[in-house]
Amino acid sequence: QAIAQPARAVQNNAPMTATTSNSAPASRSITLGQTVTGTIGPEDAKLESDNSSYEVYRVQIPAGRRVTATLTSSAFQPVLAMGPNVDEQCEDCLTGSGETNKAAVVSRVMEEAGTLEVRVNTMSEGERGPFTLTVVANVPPALATQPIVFGQSKTGALTTTDAMSGDDNALTDAYALRLTANQQVQIDLSSSEFDAKLELIGPNGTKISDDDDSGPGNNARIRFT
């Protein structure tokens, strides 16, 4: 039995490095479940790398929780960074970007209780306007497999309620496929919403193969015998 695991696009989970053109602003407190409405204005700090404006929020997270930050704006393209310290180096940060009126979302699992910082950022220099930031946390579910048979196609969605896997805490769905010896199989994963990724896992839990962009466009394809 093999498991094909499609994961979320890496754009929501890539390290980010930046410096600021002025002193870092004081972070503002936000509690889990709270929605904050704010405005990016000319008084806000700017990243030296692209002169985009930002604000920083901090949130306390219990141990064993998956924390998800969601940023929306009707005025600018939203960008999120989340990590223990979203300073100039932004080490151990996860980032995500959206579109105007389309949310930027970042999720990560906190194995130990602690404080995370969330950076609300515009995409480009000179962007201004209102935004809405929400931070929530839940206990991430265990990864469970769904059956799929050879030749079958399935349509699904990756959401913030799905399990997470890998070092980048990628949102993951898993499917169980039974194969016979020497059987050739092609597995395709396509999405118009994210950069698709596939992993093929053997019955003993060992990764057999993975793929990111072997299919058309940003779609994933694995061929295996």
N, C-alpha and C positions, 0 to 999 in steps of 0.2 A: 504494500500500500504506500502510495506516495502522496505528499501534500504540497500543493501549489499555494504559496502565500503571496498575494498581492499587497504591496505596502504603499503608503502615502508618498506623494512627491517629496523629494528631499528639500524642495525650496522652503517648506515649513520648518526645516530642522538644520540649516547650514550655519556654520560658525561665521561671525561677523566681526570685523575689526574697524574701528573708527577713532578719530580723535576729535576733540571739541575745540572750537575757536574762542571760547571763553570758559570761565570757570564752570564746573559741573553744577547744575541746579540742585537744590535740596529736593529729596524725594518726598512725595505725598503719600499718605496712607490710604489704602483701599482694603476692605474686608471681603472675605469670600462670599459670593452671592450678591455683592453690591454692584450696581451700575453707576458709573460716573459719567457725567456730561461735562465736557470742557471745551476749550477753544485754543487752538494754536494761533499765537499772535506774534507780532514783531518783537515783543519782550522776551520770548522764549529762547533758550540756548540753541546753538547750532552746531552741527557736526562739521569739523574742519574738512573732511574728505569731500563733501558735496554741498555744504552750507545749508542743508535741510534742517528744519526746526524740530525740536523734540521736548517732551516732558517725561519725568520719571515718577513711577509709583512703586510702592513696596507693599508686600502682602505676606502675612504669616500663614504657613502651610503645615498641617499635621503630617506625621509620618505615614507613609504608605498610600498617599493620595496622588491622583493624577490631577494636575492643575491645568486649566485651559483658559487662556486669555483671548478675548474677541474684541477687535477694534473695527469700528465702522465710521465712515464719514461721507457726507454728501458733497463735501467741498474739496477734498484732496484724496490722493491715492494713499491708503494707510499702510504703514510699515510697523511691525512689532519686533522687539527684541526682549528676551526673557532669560534671566540668569541670576546667579548669586550677586553679581555686581556688573551692572551695565555701564561701566566706565569707558575710558578711551580704548582700552584693550579688549574689553567685552569677552574675556575668556569664559569658556563653558556656556556661551550664550546660544540659544536657539532663536531663529528669526523666521518671520513670515510676512508676506505682503499680499495685499488685495487690490481691488480696483475701486474707483469712486462708486459708492453705493454697493460695494461687494466687500465683505469682511476679510480682514487679515486675522488668521487664527494660529496660535501656537500652543502646543501641549507638551508637558513633560511630567515624568513620575518623580515624586520626592520620596526616596527610600527612608530618609530621616527628616524629622521636623526641622523647620528652619524658615528663613526669610528669603523671598525672591523679589527681585526688582523687575519691573516691566517698563520698557521704554516705548512711549507713544511717539511715532516719527512720521513726518511727511516724506514722500518719495523724492521730491525735488525742491530746489531752492525757491523761495518766494511763495510757496503754497501756504495758505492760511485758511482758518475756518473751524467750525465746530466738529466735535467727534464724540463718540460714545464708546466707553471701555467697560467691559464686564469680565470679571474673574470668578471662576467657579472651580470646585474640586469634588472629585468622587473617588471611590475605590475602583480601580480599573478591573474589568472582568478578566477571567482567565481565557486564553485562546482556545476556542472550541471549533472543531471541523464540521463542515457541512458536506454531505455526499454529492458527488457529481460522477456521471458515467461517461465513458468514452463516446465522443461525438456530440455531447450535450453542450449547449451554451447557456450561461446564466447571466442575469443582469442584477447588479447590486449597487451599493453605495457605501463609501467609507465615511463614518461620522465620528464625532467625539465620544460616542458611547461604545465604540469598538475597542477591542483589545489592542495593546501596543506591543511591539517587538523590536529587537535590535538595539544597538548602542544609541541610535538616534530616536528611539521611542516612536517609531513610525506606526501609524494606525494600520491595522492588519485584519484581513479576513482570511480564513483558511478553508481549503476544500480537500476532501479525501477521495482519491482516485485509485481504483484497483486495476493493476496491469498484470499481464502475463509475461513470462520470460521472453526476451528478445522482441518484444512488441515496440514498434516505433510510435512515438507520440509527439505531437506538436501542441504546445500550450500557448495561447495568445491572451493578452490582457490589454484592453484599449480603454481610454478615457479622454474626454474632452476637457476635464476639470483639473487633472493633475498628471505629472510625469509618472507613468505606470512603471511598477517594478514587480518582478516575479522571483520567487524562490521555490525550488523543488527540493523537498525534504524526504529522505528515505524512511522506511518503517522504524529504524533504530534512532531516528532523530538527527541523523547526519545530513548536512546540506550536500546535495548532489550537484546542483547547478543553480545559477541565478542569472538574471538578465534585466537590463534597463531599457535599451533603445534598439533592439534588433528587429522589432516590428516596424510598420510604417509610422513615420513621424516620431513622436515620443512614446510610442507603444512598445510593450515588452513581448518577447517571443522566446520560448525555450523549445529546442528540438532534442529529443532524448530517445535512446534505445536501451 
